Amino acid sequence: MRWETGEAGYHAQIKAENRARIIRAARDLFLARGYDKTSLAQIARGARVSTGTLFKRYSTKAALFAAVTSEQWQLDVEYAAPPPPGDPRYG
């Protein structure tokens, strides 16, 4: 039983690492080249994953772009400092 759990944990870790690399590569390429000039094949190369791995998770460039923007938005919100108390700009 432990071996099965270990194997499942290993595969989950690889999946999470691939996802992080895909999101990071897509973000960097979208920022550098723009949405229209970035292909899924370029993103797969940048993330060091196969195009099959990329398509298994994100079937379209639009779906991947949505994941990138969602991830970035969550990071921005998570690390944003709260507005200063009493500042009328945030009232």
PyMOL commands that set and color helices and strands:
alter all, ss='L'
color gray80, all
select helices_A, chain A and resi 2-33+40-47+51-57+61-79+88-90
alter helices_A, ss='H'
color red, helices_A
deselect
rebuild
show_as cartoon
